[in-house]
Amino acid sequence: MANAYSYACKDYPEMEACPGRFVAETEDEVWKLIELHASVAHGEDPSAWSDEDKVFLKTLIKPE
Ligand SMILES: [Zn+2]
C-alpha cells in the first residue's frame, strides 16, 4: 500500500505551465491541497466544481 499520494497540476489539461505539485500521506489531504492551490493560484472556486470535474481530478491523484 502506498504511503504517499501526489498530484501535479501540469497533468491537468491546459495547466502544463503550472509548477504546482503536492504530496501528502492520504488522498483526502492531497485533495485539500488541490482545492487550496486552485483557489489561490488559479482563482477557481472549488465548491463550484462539477462532479465530473472532481472525478477527473481524482484520477490525477497518484500513489507515489
Ligand atoms: Zn496549478
N, CA, C, O and the ligand as a Tripos MOL2 file, in Angstrom:
@<TRIPOS>MOLECULE
protein
  257   255    65     0     0
PROTEIN
NO_CHARGES

@<TRIPOS>ATOM
      1 N           0.8350   -1.1940    0.0000 N.3       1 MET1
      2 CA          0.0000    0.0000    0.0000 C.3       1 MET1
      3 C           0.8730    1.2490    0.0000 C.2       1 MET1
      4 O           1.8520    1.3480    0.7390 O.2       1 MET1
      5 N           0.4950    2.1840   -0.8380 N.am      2 ALA2
      6 CA          1.2700    3.4190   -0.9280 C.3       2 ALA2
      7 C           1.1550    4.2080    0.3710 C.2       2 ALA2
      8 O           0.1040    4.2080    1.0120 O.2       2 ALA2
      9 N           2.2340    4.8790    0.7560 N.am      3 ASN3
     10 CA          2.1470    5.7250    1.9460 C.3       3 ASN3
     11 C           2.2520    7.2000    1.5960 C.2       3 ASN3
     12 O           2.4730    8.0440    2.4650 O.2       3 ASN3
     13 N           2.0900    7.5010    0.3030 N.am      4 ALA4
     14 CA          2.0420    8.9060   -0.1070 C.3       4 ALA4
     15 C           1.3180    9.0030   -1.4380 C.2       4 ALA4
     16 O           1.3960    8.1050   -2.2760 O.2       4 ALA4
     17 N           0.6230   10.0950   -1.6110 N.am      5 TYR5
     18 CA         -0.0830   10.3610   -2.8580 C.3       5 TYR5
     19 C           0.3480   11.7260   -3.3680 C.2       5 TYR5
     20 O           0.6650   12.6260   -2.5900 O.2       5 TYR5
     21 N           0.3550   11.8640   -4.6930 N.am      6 SER6
     22 CA          0.7600   13.1550   -5.2470 C.3       6 SER6
     23 C          -0.1880   13.5980   -6.3500 C.2       6 SER6
     24 O          -0.8970   12.7980   -6.9600 O.2       6 SER6
     25 N          -0.1700   14.8850   -6.5760 N.am      7 TYR7
     26 CA         -0.9360   15.4910   -7.6600 C.3       7 TYR7
     27 C          -0.0410   16.5440   -8.2860 C.2       7 TYR7
     28 O           0.5350   17.3750   -7.5840 O.2       7 TYR7
     29 N           0.0760   16.5110   -9.6130 N.am      8 ALA8
     30 CA          0.8460   17.5270  -10.3310 C.3       8 ALA8
     31 C          -0.1310   18.3300  -11.1750 C.2       8 ALA8
     32 O          -0.8330   17.7770  -12.0220 O.2       8 ALA8
     33 N          -0.1730   19.6240  -10.9420 N.am      9 CYS9
     34 CA         -1.1510   20.4660  -11.6350 C.3       9 CYS9
     35 C          -0.9430   20.4070  -13.1490 C.2       9 CYS9
     36 O          -1.9000   20.5430  -13.9120 O.2       9 CYS9
     37 N           0.3010   20.2070  -13.5850 N.am     10 LYS10
     38 CA          0.5710   20.1910  -15.0270 C.3      10 LYS10
     39 C          -0.0860   19.0010  -15.7350 C.2      10 LYS10
     40 O          -0.1900   18.9930  -16.9610 O.2      10 LYS10
     41 N          -0.5290   17.9960  -14.9690 N.am     11 ASP11
     42 CA         -1.2270   16.8630  -15.5830 C.3      11 ASP11
     43 C          -2.6480   17.2310  -16.0010 C.2      11 ASP11
     44 O          -3.2890   16.5150  -16.7700 O.2      11 ASP11
     45 N          -3.1210   18.3500  -15.4880 N.am     12 TYR12
     46 CA         -4.4670   18.7940  -15.8430 C.3      12 TYR12
     47 C          -4.4120   19.5380  -17.1780 C.2      12 TYR12
     48 O          -3.5300   20.3720  -17.3810 O.2      12 TYR12
     49 N          -5.3510   19.2430  -18.0960 N.am     13 PRO13
     50 CA         -5.3240   19.8940  -19.4080 C.3      13 PRO13
     51 C          -5.2520   21.4220  -19.2830 C.2      13 PRO13
     52 O          -5.9470   22.0300  -18.4690 O.2      13 PRO13
     53 N          -4.3940   22.0180  -20.1120 N.am     14 GLU14
     54 CA         -4.2010   23.4820  -20.1650 C.3      14 GLU14
     55 C          -3.3730   24.0070  -18.9940 C.2      14 GLU14
     56 O          -3.1250   25.2110  -18.9190 O.2      14 GLU14
     57 N          -2.9410   23.1390  -18.0780 N.am     15 MET15
     58 CA         -2.1760   23.6010  -16.9080 C.3      15 MET15
     59 C          -0.7050   23.1910  -17.0130 C.2      15 MET15
     60 O           0.0080   23.1440  -16.0110 O.2      15 MET15
     61 N          -0.2620   22.8960  -18.2380 N.am     16 GLU16
     62 CA          1.0990   22.3920  -18.4330 C.3      16 GLU16
     63 C           2.1660   23.3200  -17.8580 C.2      16 GLU16
     64 O           3.2360   22.8580  -17.4610 O.2      16 GLU16
     65 N           1.8860   24.6310  -17.8090 N.am     17 ALA17
     66 CA          2.8960   25.5930  -17.3530 C.3      17 ALA17
     67 C           2.9260   25.7510  -15.8370 C.2      17 ALA17
     68 O           3.7970   26.4400  -15.3060 O.2      17 ALA17
     69 N           1.9920   25.1270  -15.1390 N.am     18 CYS18
     70 CA          1.9240   25.3170  -13.6810 C.3      18 CYS18
     71 C           2.9040   24.3840  -12.9770 C.2      18 CYS18
     72 O           2.8940   23.1770  -13.2160 O.2      18 CYS18
     73 N           3.7550   24.9420  -12.1050 N.am     19 PRO19
     74 CA          4.7390   24.1020  -11.3980 C.3      19 PRO19
     75 C           4.1710   23.4400  -10.1450 C.2      19 PRO19
     76 O           4.8800   22.6930   -9.4700 O.2      19 PRO19
     77 N           2.9090   23.7010   -9.8240 N.am     20 GLY20
     78 CA          2.3440   23.1870   -8.5770 C.3      20 GLY20
     79 C           2.3350   21.6660   -8.5240 C.2      20 GLY20
     80 O           1.8630   21.0010   -9.4460 O.2      20 GLY20
     81 N           2.8670   21.1260   -7.4260 N.am     21 ARG21
     82 CA          2.8460   19.6810   -7.2190 C.3      21 ARG21
     83 C           2.7400   19.4510   -5.7170 C.2      21 ARG21
     84 O           3.4180   20.1050   -4.9250 O.2      21 ARG21
     85 N           1.8750   18.5070   -5.3380 N.am     22 PHE22
     86 CA          1.5780   18.3200   -3.9170 C.3      22 PHE22
     87 C           1.6750   16.8530   -3.5460 C.2      22 PHE22
     88 O           1.2230   15.9740   -4.2800 O.2      22 PHE22
     89 N           2.2750   16.6090   -2.3910 N.am     23 VAL23
     90 CA          2.4170   15.2410   -1.8970 C.3      23 VAL23
     91 C           1.9230   15.2040   -0.4670 C.2      23 VAL23
     92 O           2.2550   16.0760    0.3360 O.2      23 VAL23
     93 N           1.1290   14.1940   -0.1470 N.am     24 ALA24
     94 CA          0.6500   14.0430    1.2250 C.3      24 ALA24
     95 C           0.4080   12.5650    1.4920 C.2      24 ALA24
     96 O           0.4610   11.7340    0.5850 O.2      24 ALA24
     97 N           0.1430   12.2560    2.7510 N.am     25 GLU25
     98 CA          0.0150   10.8550    3.1500 C.3      25 GLU25
     99 C          -1.2700   10.2250    2.6370 C.2      25 GLU25
    100 O          -1.3060    9.0320    2.3360 O.2      25 GLU25
    101 N          -2.3330   11.0370    2.5370 N.am     26 THR26
    102 CA         -3.6240   10.4840    2.1280 C.3      26 THR26
    103 C          -4.1840   11.2500    0.9270 C.2      26 THR26
    104 O          -3.8350   12.4070    0.6930 O.2      26 THR26
    105 N          -5.0510   10.5850    0.1800 N.am     27 GLU27
    106 CA         -5.7090   11.2380   -0.9490 C.3      27 GLU27
    107 C          -6.5610   12.4080   -0.4760 C.2      27 GLU27
    108 O          -6.6620   13.4260   -1.1620 O.2      27 GLU27
    109 N          -7.1780   12.2640    0.7050 N.am     28 ASP28
    110 CA         -8.0060   13.3490    1.2310 C.3      28 ASP28
    111 C          -7.1890   14.6130    1.4690 C.2      28 ASP28
    112 O          -7.6420   15.7250    1.1940 O.2      28 ASP28
    113 N          -5.9690   14.4210    1.9880 N.am     29 GLU29
    114 CA         -5.1290   15.5910    2.2540 C.3      29 GLU29
    115 C          -4.6870   16.2270    0.9390 C.2      29 GLU29
    116 O          -4.6820   17.4520    0.8120 O.2      29 GLU29
    117 N          -4.3170   15.3990   -0.0400 N.am     30 VAL30
    118 CA         -3.9380   15.9400   -1.3540 C.3      30 VAL30
    119 C          -5.1050   16.7390   -1.9310 C.2      30 VAL30
    120 O          -4.9100   17.8030   -2.5180 O.2      30 VAL30
    121 N          -6.3040   16.2220   -1.7590 N.am     31 TRP31
    122 CA         -7.4860   16.9110   -2.2800 C.3      31 TRP31
    123 C          -7.6060   18.3200   -1.6920 C.2      31 TRP31
    124 O          -7.8980   19.2770   -2.4090 O.2      31 TRP31
    125 N          -7.3780   18.4370   -0.3750 N.am     32 LYS32
    126 CA         -7.4320   19.7580    0.2650 C.3      32 LYS32
    127 C          -6.3910   20.6860   -0.3410 C.2      32 LYS32
    128 O          -6.6560   21.8690   -0.5530 O.2      32 LYS32
    129 N          -5.2160   20.1560   -0.6170 N.am     33 LEU33
    130 CA         -4.1390   20.9730   -1.1900 C.3      33 LEU33
    131 C          -4.4990   21.4070   -2.6090 C.2      33 LEU33
    132 O          -4.2020   22.5290   -3.0200 O.2      33 LEU33
    133 N          -5.1400   20.5100   -3.3500 N.am     34 ILE34
    134 CA         -5.5820   20.8600   -4.7100 C.3      34 ILE34
    135 C          -6.5950   22.0000   -4.6410 C.2      34 ILE34
    136 O          -6.5130   22.9580   -5.4100 O.2      34 ILE34
    137 N          -7.5430   21.8930   -3.7240 N.am     35 GLU35
    138 CA         -8.5600   22.9480   -3.5980 C.3      35 GLU35
    139 C          -7.9150   24.2850   -3.2430 C.2      35 GLU35
    140 O          -8.2600   25.3230   -3.8080 O.2      35 GLU35
    141 N          -6.9820   24.2440   -2.3060 N.am     36 LEU36
    142 CA         -6.3110   25.4760   -1.8930 C.3      36 LEU36
    143 C          -5.5110   26.0580   -3.0620 C.2      36 LEU36
    144 O          -5.5740   27.2580   -3.3280 O.2      36 LEU36
    145 N          -4.7700   25.2100   -3.7460 N.am     37 HIS37
    146 CA         -3.9530   25.6580   -4.8850 C.3      37 HIS37
    147 C          -4.8320   26.2410   -5.9960 C.2      37 HIS37
    148 O          -4.5180   27.2990   -6.5400 O.2      37 HIS37
    149 N          -5.9050   25.5730   -6.3270 N.am     38 ALA38
    150 CA         -6.7810   26.0490   -7.4050 C.3      38 ALA38
    151 C          -7.3450   27.4150   -7.0570 C.2      38 ALA38
    152 O          -7.4810   28.2880   -7.9150 O.2      38 ALA38
    153 N          -7.6690   27.5810   -5.7850 N.am     39 SER39
    154 CA         -8.2370   28.8420   -5.3310 C.3      39 SER39
    155 C          -7.2060   29.9690   -5.3560 C.2      39 SER39
    156 O          -7.4640   31.0470   -5.8910 O.2      39 SER39
    157 N          -6.0270   29.7040   -4.7680 N.am     40 VAL40
    158 CA         -5.0050   30.7500   -4.6420 C.3      40 VAL40
    159 C          -4.2940   31.0090   -5.9690 C.2      40 VAL40
    160 O          -4.1090   32.1620   -6.3600 O.2      40 VAL40
    161 N          -3.8950   29.9440   -6.6600 N.am     41 ALA41
    162 CA         -3.0690   30.1050   -7.8600 C.3      41 ALA41
    163 C          -3.8910   30.3610   -9.1150 C.2      41 ALA41
    164 O          -3.4420   31.0560  -10.0270 O.2      41 ALA41
    165 N          -5.0970   29.7990   -9.1590 N.am     42 HIS42
    166 CA         -5.8570   29.8800  -10.4100 C.3      42 HIS42
    167 C          -7.1900   30.6130  -10.2620 C.2      42 HIS42
    168 O          -7.9610   30.6960  -11.2180 O.2      42 HIS42
    169 N          -7.4610   31.1410   -9.0730 N.am     43 GLY43
    170 CA         -8.6740   31.9220   -8.8730 C.3      43 GLY43
    171 C          -9.9530   31.1230   -9.0550 C.2      43 GLY43
    172 O         -11.0000   31.6800   -9.3880 O.2      43 GLY43
    173 N          -9.8660   29.8150   -8.8350 N.am     44 GLU44
    174 CA        -11.0550   28.9740   -9.0020 C.3      44 GLU44
    175 C         -11.8360   28.8540   -7.6960 C.2      44 GLU44
    176 O         -11.3130   29.1090   -6.6110 O.2      44 GLU44
    177 N         -13.0970   28.4590   -7.8310 N.am     45 ASP45
    178 CA        -13.9400   28.2130   -6.6670 C.3      45 ASP45
    179 C         -14.2340   26.7150   -6.6160 C.2      45 ASP45
    180 O         -15.1280   26.2310   -7.3100 O.2      45 ASP45
    181 N         -13.4800   25.9820   -5.7910 N.am     46 PRO46
    182 CA        -13.6480   24.5180   -5.7660 C.3      46 PRO46
    183 C         -15.0740   24.0720   -5.4660 C.2      46 PRO46
    184 O         -15.4900   22.9950   -5.8930 O.2      46 PRO46
    185 N         -15.8280   24.8950   -4.7320 N.am     47 SER47
    186 CA        -17.1990   24.4860   -4.4110 C.3      47 SER47
    187 C         -18.0880   24.5120   -5.6550 C.2      47 SER47
    188 O         -19.1980   23.9800   -5.6440 O.2      47 SER47
    189 N         -17.5840   25.1430   -6.7410 N.am     48 ALA48
    190 CA        -18.3630   25.2050   -7.9800 C.3      48 ALA48
    191 C         -17.9910   24.0840   -8.9520 C.2      48 ALA48
    192 O         -18.5860   23.9680  -10.0230 O.2      48 ALA48
    193 N         -17.0060   23.2560   -8.5800 N.am     49 TRP49
    194 CA        -16.6000   22.1780   -9.4790 C.3      49 TRP49
    195 C         -17.7300   21.1550   -9.6260 C.2      49 TRP49
    196 O         -18.4070   20.8090   -8.6580 O.2      49 TRP49
    197 N         -17.9140   20.6870  -10.8450 N.am     50 SER50
    198 CA        -18.9350   19.6720  -11.0890 C.3      50 SER50
    199 C         -18.4430   18.3070  -10.6050 C.2      50 SER50
    200 O         -17.2530   18.1060  -10.3650 O.2      50 SER50
    201 N         -19.3830   17.3820  -10.4680 N.am     51 ASP51
    202 CA        -18.9900   16.0220  -10.0760 C.3      51 ASP51
    203 C         -18.0360   15.4240  -11.0970 C.2      51 ASP51
    204 O         -17.1020   14.7070  -10.7370 O.2      51 ASP51
    205 N         -18.2740   15.7220  -12.3950 N.am     52 GLU52
    206 CA        -17.3670   15.2190  -13.4430 C.3      52 GLU52
    207 C         -15.9580   15.7510  -13.2530 C.2      52 GLU52
    208 O         -14.9820   15.0100  -13.3670 O.2      52 GLU52
    209 N         -15.8570   17.0590  -12.9600 N.am     53 ASP53
    210 CA        -14.5300   17.6520  -12.7210 C.3      53 ASP53
    211 C         -13.8310   16.9360  -11.5740 C.2      53 ASP53
    212 O         -12.6450   16.6170  -11.6500 O.2      53 ASP53
    213 N         -14.5970   16.6870  -10.4980 N.am     54 LYS54
    214 CA        -13.9920   16.0730   -9.3090 C.3      54 LYS54
    215 C         -13.5370   14.6430   -9.6020 C.2      54 LYS54
    216 O         -12.4660   14.2200   -9.1670 O.2      54 LYS54
    217 N         -14.3660   13.9050  -10.3450 N.am     55 VAL55
    218 CA        -13.9910   12.5270  -10.6810 C.3      55 VAL55
    219 C         -12.7070   12.5310  -11.5050 C.2      55 VAL55
    220 O         -11.8080   11.7220  -11.2790 O.2      55 VAL55
    221 N         -12.6340   13.4660  -12.4770 N.am     56 PHE56
    222 CA        -11.4320   13.5360  -13.3150 C.3      56 PHE56
    223 C         -10.2160   13.9270  -12.4820 C.2      56 PHE56
    224 O          -9.1540   13.3170  -12.6030 O.2      56 PHE56
    225 N         -10.3710   14.9380  -11.6420 N.am     57 LEU57
    226 CA         -9.2460   15.3790  -10.8040 C.3      57 LEU57
    227 C          -8.7360   14.2340   -9.9350 C.2      57 LEU57
    228 O          -7.5300   14.0680   -9.7530 O.2      57 LEU57
    229 N          -9.6680   13.4480   -9.4030 N.am     58 LYS58
    230 CA         -9.2410   12.3600   -8.5040 C.3      58 LYS58
    231 C          -8.4350   11.3020   -9.2470 C.2      58 LYS58
    232 O          -7.6090   10.6170   -8.6430 O.2      58 LYS58
    233 N          -8.6690   11.1600  -10.5680 N.am     59 THR59
    234 CA         -7.8540   10.1980  -11.3310 C.3      59 THR59
    235 C          -6.4230   10.6770  -11.4580 C.2      59 THR59
    236 O          -5.5290    9.8890  -11.7660 O.2      59 THR59
    237 N          -6.1950   11.9690  -11.2210 N.am     60 LEU60
    238 CA         -4.8420   12.5250  -11.3540 C.3      60 LEU60
    239 C          -4.0510   12.4530  -10.0460 C.2      60 LEU60
    240 O          -2.8630   12.7710  -10.0140 O.2      60 LEU60
    241 N          -4.7240   12.0300   -8.9630 N.am     61 ILE61
    242 CA         -4.0040   11.8160   -7.6990 C.3      61 ILE61
    243 C          -3.4090   10.4160   -7.7490 C.2      61 ILE61
    244 O          -4.1340    9.4220   -7.7890 O.2      61 ILE61
    245 N          -2.0740   10.3490   -7.7460 N.am     62 LYS62
    246 CA         -1.3910    9.0780   -7.9620 C.3      62 LYS62
    247 C          -0.6060    8.6500   -6.7310 C.2      62 LYS62
    248 O          -0.0450    9.4860   -6.0240 O.2      62 LYS62
    249 N          -0.5680    7.3340   -6.4740 N.am     63 PRO63
    250 CA          0.3110    6.8550   -5.3980 C.3      63 PRO63
    251 C           1.7540    7.1520   -5.7810 C.2      63 PRO63
    252 O           2.1240    7.0450   -6.9500 O.2      63 PRO63
    253 N           2.5620    7.5220   -4.8070 N.am     64 GLU64
    254 CA          3.9830    7.8240   -5.0700 C.3      64 GLU64
    255 C           4.7430    6.5320   -5.3360 C.2      64 GLU64
    256 O           5.9500    6.5640   -5.5780 O.2      64 GLU64
    257 ZN         -1.7490   24.9620  -10.7660 Zn       65 ZN65
@<TRIPOS>BOND
     1     1     2 1
     2     2     3 1
     3     3     4 2
     4     3     5 am
     5     5     6 1
     6     6     7 1
     7     7     8 2
     8     7     9 am
     9     9    10 1
    10    10    11 1
    11    11    12 2
    12    11    13 am
    13    13    14 1
    14    14    15 1
    15    15    16 2
    16    15    17 am
    17    17    18 1
    18    18    19 1
    19    19    20 2
    20    19    21 am
    21    21    22 1
    22    22    23 1
    23    23    24 2
    24    23    25 am
    25    25    26 1
    26    26    27 1
    27    27    28 2
    28    27    29 am
    29    29    30 1
    30    30    31 1
    31    31    32 2
    32    31    33 am
    33    33    34 1
    34    34    35 1
    35    35    36 2
    36    35    37 am
    37    37    38 1
    38    38    39 1
    39    39    40 2
    40    39    41 am
    41    41    42 1
    42    42    43 1
    43    43    44 2
    44    43    45 am
    45    45    46 1
    46    46    47 1
    47    47    48 2
    48    47    49 am
    49    49    50 1
    50    50    51 1
    51    51    52 2
    52    51    53 am
    53    53    54 1
    54    54    55 1
    55    55    56 2
    56    55    57 am
    57    57    58 1
    58    58    59 1
    59    59    60 2
    60    59    61 am
    61    61    62 1
    62    62    63 1
    63    63    64 2
    64    63    65 am
    65    65    66 1
    66    66    67 1
    67    67    68 2
    68    67    69 am
    69    69    70 1
    70    70    71 1
    71    71    72 2
    72    71    73 am
    73    73    74 1
    74    74    75 1
    75    75    76 2
    76    75    77 am
    77    77    78 1
    78    78    79 1
    79    79    80 2
    80    79    81 am
    81    81    82 1
    82    82    83 1
    83    83    84 2
    84    83    85 am
    85    85    86 1
    86    86    87 1
    87    87    88 2
    88    87    89 am
    89    89    90 1
    90    90    91 1
    91    91    92 2
    92    91    93 am
    93    93    94 1
    94    94    95 1
    95    95    96 2
    96    95    97 am
    97    97    98 1
    98    98    99 1
    99    99   100 2
   100    99   101 am
   101   101   102 1
   102   102   103 1
   103   103   104 2
   104   103   105 am
   105   105   106 1
   106   106   107 1
   107   107   108 2
   108   107   109 am
   109   109   110 1
   110   110   111 1
   111   111   112 2
   112   111   113 am
   113   113   114 1
   114   114   115 1
   115   115   116 2
   116   115   117 am
   117   117   118 1
   118   118   119 1
   119   119   120 2
   120   119   121 am
   121   121   122 1
   122   122   123 1
   123   123   124 2
   124   123   125 am
   125   125   126 1
   126   126   127 1
   127   127   128 2
   128   127   129 am
   129   129   130 1
   130   130   131 1
   131   131   132 2
   132   131   133 am
   133   133   134 1
   134   134   135 1
   135   135   136 2
   136   135   137 am
   137   137   138 1
   138   138   139 1
   139   139   140 2
   140   139   141 am
   141   141   142 1
   142   142   143 1
   143   143   144 2
   144   143   145 am
   145   145   146 1
   146   146   147 1
   147   147   148 2
   148   147   149 am
   149   149   150 1
   150   150   151 1
   151   151   152 2
   152   151   153 am
   153   153   154 1
   154   154   155 1
   155   155   156 2
   156   155   157 am
   157   157   158 1
   158   158   159 1
   159   159   160 2
   160   159   161 am
   161   161   162 1
   162   162   163 1
   163   163   164 2
   164   163   165 am
   165   165   166 1
   166   166   167 1
   167   167   168 2
   168   167   169 am
   169   169   170 1
   170   170   171 1
   171   171   172 2
   172   171   173 am
   173   173   174 1
   174   174   175 1
   175   175   176 2
   176   175   177 am
   177   177   178 1
   178   178   179 1
   179   179   180 2
   180   179   181 am
   181   181   182 1
   182   182   183 1
   183   183   184 2
   184   183   185 am
   185   185   186 1
   186   186   187 1
   187   187   188 2
   188   187   189 am
   189   189   190 1
   190   190   191 1
   191   191   192 2
   192   191   193 am
   193   193   194 1
   194   194   195 1
   195   195   196 2
   196   195   197 am
   197   197   198 1
   198   198   199 1
   199   199   200 2
   200   199   201 am
   201   201   202 1
   202   202   203 1
   203   203   204 2
   204   203   205 am
   205   205   206 1
   206   206   207 1
   207   207   208 2
   208   207   209 am
   209   209   210 1
   210   210   211 1
   211   211   212 2
   212   211   213 am
   213   213   214 1
   214   214   215 1
   215   215   216 2
   216   215   217 am
   217   217   218 1
   218   218   219 1
   219   219   220 2
   220   219   221 am
   221   221   222 1
   222   222   223 1
   223   223   224 2
   224   223   225 am
   225   225   226 1
   226   226   227 1
   227   227   228 2
   228   227   229 am
   229   229   230 1
   230   230   231 1
   231   231   232 2
   232   231   233 am
   233   233   234 1
   234   234   235 1
   235   235   236 2
   236   235   237 am
   237   237   238 1
   238   238   239 1
   239   239   240 2
   240   239   241 am
   241   241   242 1
   242   242   243 1
   243   243   244 2
   244   243   245 am
   245   245   246 1
   246   246   247 1
   247   247   248 2
   248   247   249 am
   249   249   250 1
   250   250   251 1
   251   251   252 2
   252   251   253 am
   253   253   254 1
   254   254   255 1
   255   255   256 2
@<TRIPOS>SUBSTRUCTURE
     1 MET1         2 RESIDUE 1 A MET
     2 ALA2         6 RESIDUE 1 A ALA
     3 ASN3        10 RESIDUE 1 A ASN
     4 ALA4        14 RESIDUE 1 A ALA
     5 TYR5        18 RESIDUE 1 A TYR
     6 SER6        22 RESIDUE 1 A SER
     7 TYR7        26 RESIDUE 1 A TYR
     8 ALA8        30 RESIDUE 1 A ALA
     9 CYS9        34 RESIDUE 1 A CYS
    10 LYS10       38 RESIDUE 1 A LYS
    11 ASP11       42 RESIDUE 1 A ASP
    12 TYR12       46 RESIDUE 1 A TYR
    13 PRO13       50 RESIDUE 1 A PRO
    14 GLU14       54 RESIDUE 1 A GLU
    15 MET15       58 RESIDUE 1 A MET
    16 GLU16       62 RESIDUE 1 A GLU
    17 ALA17       66 RESIDUE 1 A ALA
    18 CYS18       70 RESIDUE 1 A CYS
    19 PRO19       74 RESIDUE 1 A PRO
    20 GLY20       78 RESIDUE 1 A GLY
    21 ARG21       82 RESIDUE 1 A ARG
    22 PHE22       86 RESIDUE 1 A PHE
    23 VAL23       90 RESIDUE 1 A VAL
    24 ALA24       94 RESIDUE 1 A ALA
    25 GLU25       98 RESIDUE 1 A GLU
    26 THR26      102 RESIDUE 1 A THR
    27 GLU27      106 RESIDUE 1 A GLU
    28 ASP28      110 RESIDUE 1 A ASP
    29 GLU29      114 RESIDUE 1 A GLU
    30 VAL30      118 RESIDUE 1 A VAL
    31 TRP31      122 RESIDUE 1 A TRP
    32 LYS32      126 RESIDUE 1 A LYS
    33 LEU33      130 RESIDUE 1 A LEU
    34 ILE34      134 RESIDUE 1 A ILE
    35 GLU35      138 RESIDUE 1 A GLU
    36 LEU36      142 RESIDUE 1 A LEU
    37 HIS37      146 RESIDUE 1 A HIS
    38 ALA38      150 RESIDUE 1 A ALA
    39 SER39      154 RESIDUE 1 A SER
    40 VAL40      158 RESIDUE 1 A VAL
    41 ALA41      162 RESIDUE 1 A ALA
    42 HIS42      166 RESIDUE 1 A HIS
    43 GLY43      170 RESIDUE 1 A GLY
    44 GLU44      174 RESIDUE 1 A GLU
    45 ASP45      178 RESIDUE 1 A ASP
    46 PRO46      182 RESIDUE 1 A PRO
    47 SER47      186 RESIDUE 1 A SER
    48 ALA48      190 RESIDUE 1 A ALA
    49 TRP49      194 RESIDUE 1 A TRP
    50 SER50      198 RESIDUE 1 A SER
    51 ASP51      202 RESIDUE 1 A ASP
    52 GLU52      206 RESIDUE 1 A GLU
    53 ASP53      210 RESIDUE 1 A ASP
    54 LYS54      214 RESIDUE 1 A LYS
    55 VAL55      218 RESIDUE 1 A VAL
    56 PHE56      222 RESIDUE 1 A PHE
    57 LEU57      226 RESIDUE 1 A LEU
    58 LYS58      230 RESIDUE 1 A LYS
    59 THR59      234 RESIDUE 1 A THR
    60 LEU60      238 RESIDUE 1 A LEU
    61 ILE61      242 RESIDUE 1 A ILE
    62 LYS62      246 RESIDUE 1 A LYS
    63 PRO63      250 RESIDUE 1 A PRO
    64 GLU64      254 RESIDUE 1 A GLU
    65 ZN65       257 GROUP 0 **** ****
